[in-house]
Every structure is written in structure tokens, then in C-alpha cells.
Amino acid sequence: MPNRPRILIVTPEVTYLPEEMGSCAGYSAKAGGLADVSAALISALFDLNSDVHVAIPDYRSIYHDYSTEKHDREVEKIRQCLNEERIHFAADRAFLYKEKVYSASYKTNLKVSLAFQREVINNIIPRVKPDIIHCNDWMTGLIPAMARQYGIPCLFSIHNIHTMTSTLAEIEDRGIDAASFWQWLYFKRMPESYEESRESNRVDFLCSGVFSAHYVNTVSPAFLQEIVENRHPFVEPGLQAELTHKWKAGCATGILNAPEPEFNPAVDEMIRFNYGPKNHRRMKQKNKAFLQKTVGLEQNPDAPLFFWPSRLDPVQKGCQLLAHIMYETIERYWDTGIQIVSVADGEYYKHFKDIAGFHDLRHRIGVLSFDEQLSHQAFAGSDFVFMPSSFEPCGLPQIIGAIYGTLPIVFDTGGLHDTVRPLDLENSSGNGFIFSVYDTQGLNWAVDRAMDFFALNPDEREVQIRRIMIESVTEFNHSRCAESYISLYEKMLERPFIVS
């Protein structure tokens, strides 16, 4: 058998690992969508019999809430599950006892990042000897420079645009030989020499990853295009310039994320009544009634129900738009029995609560802190899902909503642009409602279009929702996501990705 390319995926977070790779120990460290994407890609590659390896921090307190002795026994148990070691834990006290992946402290996050990258560069890469390295986000941003220096093809995936900076002196103090690849790092100002830059010229981790990687991807094509076109003022000029260089060189692309397979109403163990495209009409009504009872809303399975699924962050997620129109929307459509439920935390949680309380609308507006099971139930019991983000690298709630027959209401940006198409009844196409002017009038317009759809004959609605559910499951899945990454690997290796 020809040699299979050895892939090393470097990620600071992962939701799960294939059982054969040792997930019998229950390793899971998640802060966001990166964990889900990493888990799905690793699993897909493993299922294809690929020689895939994983480098992750040993967040002992996150993975396990018990003693060092038991932890060591579990690690040994993992190794016994394998024909060869595939999971590579980076060990350092900096993250050994952390309770979550990221901290509110800048210094702590930087310390963790440098410790993780030191272990990957000094120990894991020399041991694995990968043919290709796949790095993810700023926490791994120095590794592509090392890979470039030693001629190892490297893919750098951008899941969000957060970054960190440090000096060469600090990086080297943490045990990373940055002097050997400093020329492939991205500095805040043009370096004159290593010596001149070592103490004061800060290295940008995310920009370094983009600058030095052989290939870069964002998690949606439209978000990459928007950065290249300089449409987001919050994107740092350095990142915009480097992504533009990569894009013009044909070395940047967008690959859409996909939700976990468990986000499917036919198999979702967190919803009260499972259903599929053929019986969604009756079962979604039953799920709605169950949700209404759980949340404390009026018991009315025929009422249009809108769901807010994302963190209540006014900088990105658009919750301030909904806050401005929430009372007026309820009043305007009062006779329909309209209801809104929010299952999310964040800055605007109190705003939503205050609106419901001040207007005595707790029977029409449910505002609850995030709870995973309740969130699943809300997808199953609602008719529409809000996702009016001002920018969105990818986004998953709008995709999950379509899979559950809960049609998304979105602003036309980034991953929302790539995953939601205007509903067109005449041509039986599209899957949601899109507004293109980011203000309350735009969101109001989209809500009106959703209510127009809800007012249709139920038989006509049923046909469209059935189509949307079927199309969404087919289009948005991990197999397609993995195929896109494998195509990139093949392009970078300039040979087929052998999986037989």
C-alpha cells in the first residue's frame, strides 16, 4: 500500500474524538464552533482510514474532575485503545488546572497559547513527523512560521478574528526558538533585524498564521470576500492585507462549517418529540406545546413562535435590533398569538427581561439563560429563528434552524449570505428571510415576510418546510465539509489524498 499522508491537526479545543482514538476517556474542551469543526473533521478523516493525528492541550481539569492518578490511568487506557498513538496531549501547568479553554485574562491566554505551541513545536511535531499540519486560530499562529521554515505544508484555518501579540523575547522565554523562524512572523511594524525587533516589536499571532501558512481558509466564502473587500472596519489592516495577498495568490478559500449530526430532529435526544420532513407538521406543533409549557408561555400550538438562539451580544449578534422592535412586533401581530423565546446569555439578557416585564408580556415573551437541552427544544418547537448578525464568519443556528424546519431570519452577511437564500414560493426555492439594510426597519421587513409565510395555507407551508428540511440535511453536513478540507490537503501536497 502506498504511504498515506500523515495529517497533524493542531487545535486548542475539540468536542469529542472517535472512540477508536481514545475518546472512551471522554475528552471534551469546547469554547465555540472550532471545537465542533475540529471534532467533525478528525472523525471524518479517521473514518476514511486516514493517518490523522491530533495535538491538543491537556486541560486536565476540563477533561476530568478527578485526581492526577486517575488521569494518568485514563491516558494509559487511551494508549491501549490504539494501534499507534494518535492523540498527542501537550502538557504544561499553564493549562493543567484551567476550568475553561479561554480566560478573561489576556496574560493567562497568552501564557496558555505559548505553552501549547512550545509543546507542539518542540515535542509533538518532531515525534509525529507530519506530511501536512493543519492549524486553527490565533492559539496556533506561530506554528505555520516554523512549518514554513522547515518545509512542511501548513493550512491555517480562521474561525474568528481574535488575536494576541507578544515579543520575540517573551516567546523565546517560554521555550520556543523563534530566532530560527522569526523572518516568517508578522510584526506590528516592519522589522529591521532580529536584534532590533526582539524586545519591542510585537508579533501578531493571527496575522503570523496567515502570513506564513501555505494556504488559509475562513469558515465561509462570503466572509473571506468581505475581508478582502475591506467591508468590516473592525478587521485589523494587517489581517486584511495578508488575507488579500493570500486570496490574490490563489491560496485562500472559504469552507462552510456544518452542525453536529446530533442536530437533526429525527435523532435529537434532547427534544421531546422526534420528527422528520414527512411528519414535521404535527410533531413540531407538539414540540411547540411542550416548549410553551416549559417556558411558561400561553398554550397555543397554532401561534407563530420566534426563537433567539445566539449570545445576546449587541456588537455582533444584532440583539439590539430585536430589542427595539420586540414590543411593537408583539403588538402588531397580537391577534395571531405571536410569541418570542430567547435561550441565551449576554449583555442584552436584562434588556429582554425588562421588556417582557415592563409590558407584562411574560406569557408572550420567554427570556431564559442558555441551557443546551432547552435550546434544542426551542429549535424543534419554533417556526422561525433570529440570526440578524452584523457580521458572521459562518454561524450555525441558521443552518440548524433550516434542518429543524425553523426558518431563519438573517442579515445578508458572511456565512449567513452563504447559507440562507430568500424563500421563493413561486419557484419553490430558498430557505429563509433576508434583509440587506442593517437597521430596525430591515429586521421589521424580514419579520413581516416571515409572518406572510406563516399566514399561508398550512398545506402550502408544509410542502415548503418539508423541502427545506430535506435540502438542508443534504447540503449542510460534515461529509461535505471534510471533502473540502481533503481537497485542500491534496492541493497542498500535490498528490491524491490516499484513504484506501
N, C-alpha and C positions, 0 to 999 in steps of 0.2 A: 504494500500500500504506500503511495506517495506520502511524504510528510505533510501533515496538516499544519497550517499556520497557527502559531500559538498566540492567543489574544490575551492581554492583561488589561482588565477593566479596573480603573482606579476611581473609587467613589467614596465620598465621606459619609454616605447614607445608603441604606438598602432596606427594603421592606421585608424581603424573605429571600431564601436561596433554595434551589432544588434539593429535594430530600437526599438524593444521592451525593450531593456535595456537602452534606452535613447539616442541613437545616433541622435535623432531628433535635438539635440543641435549642432551637427557637430563636435564632439570631434575628433581630429586627431593630433598626435605628432609623427613624423617619422624622424629617422636619418639613418636607414638602414633596412635590411631584418628582424630584430627582430620585428619591428612594424607590418609587413605583416603576419609573422608567428603567432604572438600573436593574431592578429585580426581574422585570419582564424580559429585558434584553439578555441577561445572563441565563435565564431559564430557556429562552428560545434557542440560544446558541448551544446550550447543553443538550437540549432535546435533539438538535441536529448533529449530535456527536462531534461537536467542535471541541478543540483543545482550548477551552476558555478557563482563565484564571481570574481571581478577584482579589484586589487589595483593598482592605477596609480597616479603619481604626478599631482597636479592641476597646470599645466602650463597655467595659465590664459591668458597670452599674446599670447601664441601659439594657444590655443583653440579659443580665442576670441580676437578681436581687438577693444574692447569697454569697457565701464565703469564697475566698480565693481557692481553697482546697477543692470545693465543688466545681468551681470554674475550670480549674486545671483538669479535673476528671472529664468534664464535658468536652474540652478541647481535644483530649486524647480520644474520646469517643468519636468525635468527628473524624479524626485521622484514621481511625479504624474503619470508618464507613467508606473510605476512598481507596481506589487502586493507586492513586498518587495524590499528593497534596494539591488541592485546587484553591482552597481558601487561605489567604495569607493575611494574618492579623498583624497590624502594626502596633507594637506595644510601647507605651510610654505613660508615665504617671500623669502627664498633662491631660489625658482624656480617660484615664482608667476609671475614675470615680465620678465622671460627669453624669448628670441626670437627664440631660437632653443634648442633642447634637450641637446646637449653637447657643452661645451665651449672650447676655445683654452687654457684656464687657468686651470692648474692642481688643484689649490686651489679651484676654483669655482666648478669644477666637484666633488671634494671630499666633499665639503660643501653640494652640492645638494644631493649626494648619502647618506650621513649621515642623512640629514633631512628626506629624503624619508624613509629610513629604520627605523628611530626612530618612525615615524608615523605608519608604518606598524606593528612594534613590539609592541609599547605601546598602540595603539588605534584600528587599523583595525583587527588584529588577535584576540584580546580578544572579539571584537564585532561580528565578523563572526563565530568564533569557528569552523574552518575548520577541515575536516577529513584528508585532504591532502593539502600541499602547493606546488605550482609549481613556482620556482624562475628562473629568467633569467639574466644571465651575471653578471659582477662584481658589477653593481649598486645594486644588491640584495644579495651580497655574504656573509653578516653577518647573514642573516635570517635563513639559514639552521642550523647554530650552535644553535640558540635559539630554533628552531623546534626540533633538536636532544635532547636538554636538557629537553624539555617538552613532548617528546614522540609523536610528530606529524610527520607522514611520509612526507618526503620532496624530491621532484625531482628538480635537478638543471640542467638547460639547458645552454650549452656553444654555443653561436652564433659566437663569435670571442674571441681571446685570450688576449685582452687588459685587464689590471688590474690596481688597485690602492692599495696604502698601507697607513696605519695610525697607531698611537699608541693607546693602551687601554685608556690612559689619554685623548687623543683627542676625541675618540669615546664616552667616558663617559661624557666629557664636552658638547657634543651635545645631551645629554639626553638619551643615550642608556645604560642600565645596563649590560655592558659587563662582569662585575665581576660574574654574575650569570651563564654565559656560556663560559667563557674565555678558558676553557680546550678543547673546540671543535673548537677553532680558529686555523688557521695556521700562525705561526710566522716565520720570516725570519731566526731566529736561535732557537734551542731547548730551550724552557723556563725552567728555574729552579723553578720558583714560580710566582705567580701572582704579588707580590710586586716587585720582581726583574725585571719583564718584563714590568711593567705598563708604564714607562716613555720613554723607548728607544727601546724596541724590537718590530719592526713594524709588523703589521698584514697584510697579503696579502689577499685582498678581494676575488679574483677569486679562489685562492688555498683553502681558507677557505670554499667557497661554495662547492668545490669538496670534500674536506676532511670530512666535516660534513654532507653532504646530504646523504640520504638513497640510492639514485640512481642518476646517472648522465647520461646525453646524449649530444653528439655532433650532429651537423646538417648534418653529413654524416658518414656512417660506415668507409669508407676508411680513412678519416681524423683522426678519433679516432685510427685506426690501425697504421697510420703513427706516431702519437704522442707516442703511446705505444712502437713502434719500434725505437723511438728516431731518426727519419729521418729528423726532422726540427731543426736546431741548434738555431733558434730564440725562440723556446719554452723554457721557464724557467725550470731549473731542478726540481724545486718543483712541478710545474704543471705536468710535465712529470711523476714524481714519483707517485703523488697522483692519476692521471688518470690510471696509470698502476696498482696500488693497487686495484682500483675500478673494473677495467676490469678483473683482475685475480680472484676477488671475485664474478664475475658474476653480478656486479652492475653498469655496464656501457654499453651503446649501442649507435648506430648512427641512427638517424631518419632524412631522407631527407626532406628538405623544398620543398614547391610547390609554384608556382606563383599564383597570384590572378586570380580569374575566369575571370576578365576583359581582361587578356592576352590570348585572343582567337580571331583569325581573323574573326570568324563568328559573333561576337558580339562587337568587339572592336570599341567604338565610336570615337576613336582618329585617325583611319585610313580612307583614302579617299574611298576605295572600300572594302567592306567586302567580305569574301570568306571562303570556307571550303575545305576539301580534294577533293571533286568532281570537283570543278571549279577553283582550285588554279592556274592552268597553265595560263589561260587567265587573271585572276584578279590580280595575282602577277605582270604580265607584266604591267598592267595599273597602279598598285601602284608604280612600279619602275619608269615609265614615270613621274608620279606625283612627286615622290621624287626627280628625276633628275632635274625637272623644279624648284622645291622649293629650292634645294641646289645650283643650278647653274652649274650642270654637263651637259655633252653632252647628247642630247636627243637620246637615243639608248636603247629601251626596250629589245634588244637582247644581250646587253653587260653583262658579269658576274660582279656582284656588291658585294663587301665585306663590311661588317659593323663592326665598332668598337663601342661596347656599354658600356664599363666599364670605371671607372675613370682612368685617364691617370697617373697611379702610377707605376713607374718602380721597386719599391721594391717588389710588389706582382703581378701586373696585366700583366707584360710582354710587355708593350708598347715599351720598348727599342728594343726588338727583331723585332717588326714590323718596327720601325723607321730605323733600319739598312738595312732591305730588301725592303723597300717600293718603292724606285725609281727603283731598279733592277727588282722588280716584275712587275711594270708597263711597263718597257722597254721590258722585256722578253715576255710578253703576249700582247704587244701593238696592234697587229692586231685583237685581239678578242674584243677590245674596253673596256678592263678591267677598273673598277673604284673602288675606296675605299672611304667610307664616315665614318667619326668619329663624333659622337654626344656625347661629354664627356668633362669634365673639369679635370684639374690636371696639374702636373708638366710638362708633355710632350706635352701639348696643343701647346705651342710655337714651339716645335721641329717639330711637324706635320705640322703646318702652314708654317714654314720656308722651309721644304722640298717641299711642294706644290708651294710655291712662287719662290724659287731659281731655280727650274727646269721648271717653267712656266707650271705647271700641274693642275691649279685650275679647269680646265674643266674635269679632271680625278680624282682628289683628293679633296673631300669636308671635311673641318675641321670646326666644329661648336660647340659652347658651349652647355652644356646639356640643352635640352628642352624636357619635357615629351612627348608632342604630336609628336614632330619630331622623337623622339626615337621610339615610337610605329610605325610611318610611315616607319622608316628605317627597322624595323623587317619585315614589310609587303612587302617592296619593294626590299629587298636584297635577294641574293642567298645563301650567306654564312655569318656566324658571327664569329668574332675572340674572343677567350677566352683562351689565352695562359698563364694563371696564373702560377707562380712558386709554389704557394700553394693556396688551396681554401677550406675553411671549408665546403662550399656547392656550392654556385654560383647559380644564376637564369638565366642569359642571355642565357646560352647554352640550358637550358630547354625551355625557351620562344622561342628561335630560332627554335628548332625542332617542336614545336607546330605550328609555323607560316610557316613551310616548308622552313626555312632558316637554312641550315645545319651547325652545329658548328665545328670549328677548335680549338682543345684544346690540352693542355699538359696533360699527364697522371698523374694526382694527385688528391687527396682528393675527393671532391664532383664531380669533372669533371670525374674522374675514374668511379664513381658510376652511372653517368647519361648518358655518351656518350660511345657508343660501335662502333668499326670500321665498316664502311659500307662494306658489303659483298654482291656484286651483284649476285654472283652465288647461294647463299643460301637465297637471299632476306632478309637480316638481317642487323642490325646495323643502326646507325643514324647520323654518323659524321666521322670526320677525326682526328686521334690521333697521336701525336708524343711523343716519350719517352725519348729523349735526349734534355735537356733544353738549346738550343742554336739556333742561326740563321739558321743553316743547318737543324735542326729539324723542325722549323717552315716553312722553304722553302719546305721541303719534303711534309709537310701536305698541303701547298698551291698547290703544283703540283698535289697531289692526288685529291684535290677539282676541279682543272681545268680539270683533266682527266674525272671526273664525268660530268662536265659541257659540255665536248666535245661529250658526248654520244648522241645517237639519242634522240630527245626531248620526244618521246613516252616512251622510256625506263626510262628516268629521271622522267617523270610524274608518272609512276607506283610506283617508289621507294619513291618519295616525298609524294604521297598520303598515302602509308603505314606508313611512318614515322609520318605524322601528326596524323593519327588515333591512332597509338600506343602511341604517346606522350600524347595526351589528356587523354587516358585511364590510363596510368601509373603515370603521374605527376599531381595529383590533391589533394585538401585539404581533401577530404574524407578519402583517404588512409593515409594521414599524421595524421589526427585526430584519425583514428583507431589505429595507432601505439602508440600514446600517451595514449589512453584509455587502451590499453593492458598493458602499464607500470603502470598506475594507479591501475588496477586490481591486478597486481603482487605485488605492494607495499601494497595494502590494504588487500591482501589475501582473496578477495571475489569479486563476479561479480560486474561490474560497472552498476548499475541499472539505466535504462533510460526510463522505461515504466511509 
